[in-house]
């Protein structure tokens, strides 16, 4: 398989939606990169997960309920991303990735069904979409993982479960929305 046809997993953080213009700029860049690369986008939770966090803070949820509701929030953000990334296809299971991405293009994963079935991560707020993206990249034997997050979250370490979930030797990089011009180099590296 040549480098441009190997799968790259890109996590697009939900916090980008709070930065004027950042989400659209990132979605344009990912859509453009999909013309020559196979890309699977894993969404963050963004304002949808924040609503779950706030409800949990106010009303109290069992850890498992909060975990699954936060992953459902990722599904909601997946719909936003699939709408904003030109030519993207929304999928909700791993078997659809290769069908959608035969040569190049962008698939956006709504991860709830897959994560509920696999149930491999602890049910805690310490598990974020970063760890879910690491799990997905490993499960699909991706060539690389790229995390696109607000600059304020870089270089903070990922969630406490990320390092243990990231497969050994899988290269990953983190970009802020203002570094999106570096996406092509990350995909080719």
C-alpha positions as CSV (number, residue, x, y, z in Angstrom):
1,X,0.0,0.0,0.0
2,X,1.5,3.4,-0.9
3,X,1.7,6.1,1.8
4,X,-1.1,8.2,0.3
5,X,-3.5,5.2,0.5
6,X,-2.8,4.2,4.1
7,X,-5.4,5.2,6.6
8,X,-4.9,8.3,8.8
9,X,-7.1,8.9,11.8
10,X,-7.7,12.6,12.6
11,X,-9.5,13.6,15.8
12,X,-11.2,17.0,15.5
13,X,-11.7,18.4,18.9
14,X,-15.0,19.8,19.9
15,X,-13.4,22.8,21.5
16,X,-12.7,24.2,18.0
17,X,-16.4,25.2,17.7
18,X,-15.8,27.8,20.4
19,X,-13.0,29.5,18.3
20,X,-14.4,31.8,15.6
21,X,-13.7,30.4,12.2
22,X,-11.5,27.5,13.5
23,X,-13.9,24.7,12.9
24,X,-14.6,25.8,9.3
25,X,-10.9,26.3,8.6
26,X,-10.1,22.8,9.9
27,X,-12.9,21.1,8.1
28,X,-11.8,22.7,4.8
29,X,-8.3,21.5,5.3
30,X,-9.4,18.0,6.1
31,X,-11.8,17.9,3.2
32,X,-9.0,19.0,0.9
33,X,-6.6,16.4,2.3
34,X,-9.2,13.8,1.6
35,X,-8.6,14.3,-2.1
36,X,-5.3,12.5,-1.8
37,X,-5.4,10.6,1.5
38,X,-7.7,8.1,3.3
39,X,-8.9,9.8,6.4
40,X,-11.1,8.7,9.2
41,X,-12.3,11.6,11.4
42,X,-13.1,10.8,15.1
43,X,-15.1,13.7,16.6
44,X,-14.6,15.3,20.0
45,X,-17.6,16.0,22.1
46,X,-17.5,19.8,22.2
47,X,-20.6,21.6,23.4
48,X,-22.6,18.4,23.3
49,X,-20.3,16.7,25.8
50,X,-20.2,19.9,27.8
51,X,-24.0,19.7,28.2
52,X,-23.6,16.2,29.6
53,X,-20.8,17.4,32.0
54,X,-23.0,20.2,33.2
55,X,-25.9,17.9,33.8
56,X,-23.7,15.4,35.6
57,X,-22.3,18.3,37.8
58,X,-25.8,19.5,38.6
59,X,-27.8,16.3,38.9
60,X,-25.3,13.6,39.3
61,X,-25.0,10.6,37.0
62,X,-23.6,7.1,37.4
63,X,-20.1,7.0,35.8
64,X,-21.3,4.5,33.2
65,X,-24.3,6.8,32.2
66,X,-22.1,9.9,31.9
67,X,-19.5,7.9,29.9
68,X,-22.1,6.6,27.3
69,X,-23.9,10.0,27.2
70,X,-20.6,11.7,26.4
71,X,-19.9,9.2,23.6
72,X,-23.4,9.9,22.3
73,X,-22.4,13.6,22.3
74,X,-19.5,12.6,20.0
75,X,-22.0,11.2,17.6
76,X,-23.8,14.5,17.6
77,X,-20.6,16.3,16.8
78,X,-19.9,13.7,14.1
79,X,-23.0,14.9,12.3
80,X,-21.7,18.5,12.4
81,X,-18.3,17.4,11.0
82,X,-19.8,15.3,8.2
83,X,-21.9,18.3,7.2
84,X,-18.9,20.7,7.2
85,X,-16.3,18.5,5.5
86,X,-16.8,18.5,1.8
87,X,-17.5,15.0,0.4
88,X,-17.4,13.3,3.9
89,X,-19.5,10.3,4.6
90,X,-20.9,9.6,8.1
91,X,-20.3,6.1,9.3
92,X,-21.1,4.3,12.6
93,X,-19.2,1.0,12.5
94,X,-15.6,-0.1,11.6
95,X,-16.7,-2.3,8.7
96,X,-17.9,0.7,6.8
97,X,-14.4,2.5,6.9
98,X,-12.9,0.4,4.1
99,X,-16.0,0.5,2.0
100,X,-16.2,4.3,2.1
101,X,-12.4,4.9,1.8
102,X,-11.4,2.6,-1.1
103,X,-8.8,5.0,-2.5
104,X,-9.1,8.4,-0.8
105,X,-11.7,10.5,0.9
106,X,-13.0,11.3,4.4
107,X,-15.2,9.2,6.6
108,X,-16.5,10.7,9.9
109,X,-17.1,8.1,12.6
110,X,-20.1,8.4,15.0
111,X,-18.4,6.1,17.5
112,X,-21.2,5.2,20.0
113,X,-22.2,1.8,18.5
114,X,-18.6,0.6,18.1
115,X,-17.5,1.8,21.5
116,X,-20.6,0.3,23.2
117,X,-19.9,-3.0,21.5
118,X,-16.2,-3.0,22.3
119,X,-16.5,-1.4,25.7
120,X,-12.7,-1.3,26.2
121,X,-12.2,2.0,28.1
122,X,-12.9,2.9,31.7
123,X,-16.2,4.6,32.4
124,X,-14.9,7.9,33.7
125,X,-14.5,11.6,32.7
126,X,-10.8,10.9,32.5
127,X,-11.4,9.1,29.2
128,X,-11.8,11.6,26.4
129,X,-12.2,11.5,22.7
130,X,-8.3,11.5,22.5
131,X,-8.3,7.9,24.0
132,X,-11.2,6.9,21.8
133,X,-9.3,8.1,18.7
134,X,-6.2,6.2,19.9
135,X,-8.3,3.0,20.3
136,X,-9.9,3.5,16.8
137,X,-6.5,4.1,15.2
138,X,-5.1,0.9,16.7
139,X,-8.1,-1.2,15.9
140,X,-7.9,-0.1,12.3
141,X,-4.1,-0.4,12.1
142,X,-3.9,3.2,11.0
143,X,-0.6,4.6,9.8
144,X,-0.9,7.7,12.0
145,X,-3.1,9.6,14.4
146,X,-3.4,13.4,14.3
147,X,-5.2,15.3,17.1
148,X,-6.5,18.7,16.1
149,X,-7.4,20.6,19.3
150,X,-7.6,24.2,20.6
151,X,-4.2,25.7,21.1
152,X,-5.0,26.2,24.8
153,X,-5.0,22.3,25.1
154,X,-1.5,22.0,23.6
155,X,1.0,20.9,24.9
156,X,-1.1,19.6,27.8
157,X,-0.9,15.8,28.0
158,X,-3.8,13.9,26.6
159,X,-6.2,12.3,29.0
160,X,-4.6,9.8,31.6
161,X,-5.6,6.8,29.5
162,X,-4.3,8.0,26.1
163,X,-0.7,6.6,26.5
164,X,-2.0,3.2,27.5
165,X,-4.5,3.1,24.6
166,X,-2.2,4.4,21.9
167,X,-0.6,1.4,20.2
168,X,3.2,1.1,20.6
169,X,5.0,2.7,17.6
170,X,1.9,4.5,16.2
171,X,3.1,8.0,15.3
172,X,0.8,10.8,16.5
173,X,1.0,14.5,16.3
174,X,-1.1,17.3,17.7
175,X,-2.0,20.5,15.8
176,X,-3.9,23.6,16.8
177,X,-6.3,25.2,14.3
178,X,-3.7,27.9,13.6
179,X,-1.2,25.1,12.6
180,X,-3.6,23.5,10.1
181,X,-1.3,24.3,7.2
182,X,1.0,21.6,8.7
183,X,-1.7,18.9,8.1
184,X,-0.3,17.9,4.7
185,X,3.2,17.3,6.2
186,X,1.7,15.3,9.1
187,X,-0.3,13.1,6.7
188,X,2.8,12.5,4.5
189,X,5.2,11.9,7.4
